[in-house]
Amino acid sequence: VGDCGYGKSTLAAALVARGFPILTDDLMVLTRHGSGWMVQPGLPRLKLFPSVAERLLGHHAAGTPMNTRTAKLMIPLAKHQVVSRPVPLKALYILPEPGRPAGRVGIQPLSGCDAFLEVVRAAFNLTVTDKSRLANQFAFAERLVASVPVGRLSYRRSFAALPAVCDAIL
């Protein structure tokens, strides 16, 4: 979880490069399943800058320009690089803000109010101010953080740090 530019797709590409398939990039759709949550599969692609795609996925990583306002490409993923069925949500990780000083790779558990605020901050639409919509959004965030561990990742933003970040998550 993180805002634009926090490295969600880059981290996903690092996991794909290590042989781990991904479920979704950018948008996570959750459905309630018993006392937990299921993550629904997203589109089988990553949105990456060409240099990141080449560095993490190799020279064969070609894609289609996302739009005229960015150099990012939509990189299609092969069947073995994606998960195409819903899977249980085991944890949420909050990515560090770009430029935030960080030492070694770590995961700080968040709970209560801190976890709740991070989930609300990551909501798709924060501009709707309808009271019933906000009440539903807050109730959802409360149920989610009560049943799923939330952790804040800490790491220096560099390609060299990605293997250790992947190891910490795994």
Summary of the structure (lengths in Angstrom):
residues: 170
radius of gyration: 16.5
end to end distance: 16.0
largest distance: 49.3
contacts: 444
relative contact order: 0.19
helix: 35%
strand: 21%
